[in-house]
Amino acid sequence: MSPGTAFLLPGQGAQHERMAAGLYPAEPVFAAAMDEVLELFAEPCLRHDWLTAVPRTPIDDVARAQPLLFAVDYALARLVLSWGVRPGALLGHSLGELVGAVLAGVFRLPDAVRLVRDRVRRARDAPAGGMLAVAAAPERVHPFLIGDVVVGAYNAPRQVVLAGPQPALGEVAAALRAAGLRCHPVPSRTPFHSPALAAANAGAEEMVAGLPVAPPRVPLYSGYTGEPLGTAATDPAYWAGHPVEPVRFWPALDRLLGDGARVVVETGPGQTLAQIARRHPAVRAGRARVVSLLPARPAGAEADRRAVAAARTALGQRSAIT
């Protein structure tokens, strides 16, 4: 069966100050979902830092970025669902896949929040590091890798993200630029998807094993294997390994569109995944189209509301959305 409409759920790197905050007073479904998630995290500073122009914790700090990204992805997905759009598939990037797992019924929302909190706690114990987006194929960057710096994400044929500890990551960045390759830091102070997190992540499988899980009720495409998860979604080792394992978003997107997805909707801040999807041959050939809920860059509350209204109109123009 064709996936029809699919949700794309972004992860670390998509966050920015006051992301989707313009929707909070204007979209009751979105606001209720945000309230639900923020209450589960039980950290009052999260709401303050999300809505204020003067946050106490920097947005790229894992303790702020991960919970707020999870909340915004989830609340935007709930908003689209309230329009009567029913996804035939879900594909998340890193943290976004955990939101997809909630929407698919693998985890209950409170349990997924527990898992995010555990990941944040472990990430705080990881070595200082970061992530670096490079406009190159994986084989082009491999000769420059040193130490624990690895390809942490394969996002597109000529777009990878490197991850690793400092100062090695900085040395790799300097070498890449000297060789004429374009690269820029991803907003993250944590070297996600690299061996640098392995020690801090030890014991995560036991934590996940204590959470109730179920097979996905909606096809959940893995951003790690590139395939639909099926019953593998109930394996604690799979979810526990996310912070250390490399993301393979492009193979998963390729499989999703190859299976017949006609519309992909980015339910998250920015347009990181939408921009990647627009480069796919299926989209460029007109066999699929991409809808974004929010502007590509932060542009204020009115821009948030206009973007959501435009997305709703675009989705409503379809005679049948499955």
Salt bridges, closest charged atoms under 4 A:
GLU17 OE1 - ARG64 NH2 2.90
ASP35 OD1 - ARG47 NH1 2.73
ASP49 OD1 - HIS48 ND1 3.10
GLU97 OE2 - HIS242 NE2 3.64
ASP111 OD2 - ARG108 NE 2.76
ASP111 OD1 - ARG114 NH1 3.99
ASP118 OD1 - ARG121 NH2 2.97
ASP118 OD2 - ARG122 NE 2.68
GLU227 OE1 - ARG255 NH1 1.97
ASP254 OD1 - HIS280 NE2 2.77
ASP259 OD2 - ARG255 NE 3.02
GLU302 OE2 - ARG305 NH2 2.70
